[in-house]
Amino acid sequence: MNNGQSNEEPRVHRIAPVNQNIVDNLEKWHANRYDKTKNNTFMVGISRDGETPHRSLYRFSSPIDAVNAYNEYQDWGFAKKFLTVTLYMTNGDIEEKVLHAPMAGECVFERHQYYIAARILSEAKEGMTEEVYNELVRQFALLFSHDSYRFDPERFFANCKSSMTKAVE
């Protein structure tokens, strides 16, 4: 009894001898086409906010290195509005991506700082009238909402234990 296991060896798929010559020629062609000693240059160009010519232009002899460099750019970096990343290939093809900065700009505050501010405001609440406290919380919520489009004022009001419930305008 063999418990459902086969005694056969796994089959290995091999290239038919007729096709081996095609594969060999393709490998040679690829090696020659992207040989580092030849002038087959791939380029990645970087521009900030529509500037021309490119601020930076990087050259690569390997298409893999060029694509990896192109893919490394994931955000707008130091651009004020947008960063343009362009990949130039040896056959004349061009691949381009535009990475936009968020509408509110780069966030100054981080999530944990919202919680710290809410805690500080909650602790200071005792010495203020409800009207003054709610206005202070509203002003902080307005500041934070201008910093990040993802800021949730209702949540902030709840964390501050404010009687305010509607969003900041």
Secondary structure, DSSP 8 states (H G I E B T S, - for coil): --TT---S--------HHHHHHHHHHHHHHHHHT-TTSS--EEEEEEETT-SS-SEEEEESSHHHHHHHHHH--S-TT-SSEEEEEEE-TTS-EEEEEEE--TT-S-SS-HHHHHHHHHHHHHHGGGS-HHHHHHHHHHHHHHHHHH-TT--HHHHHHHHT-S--S---
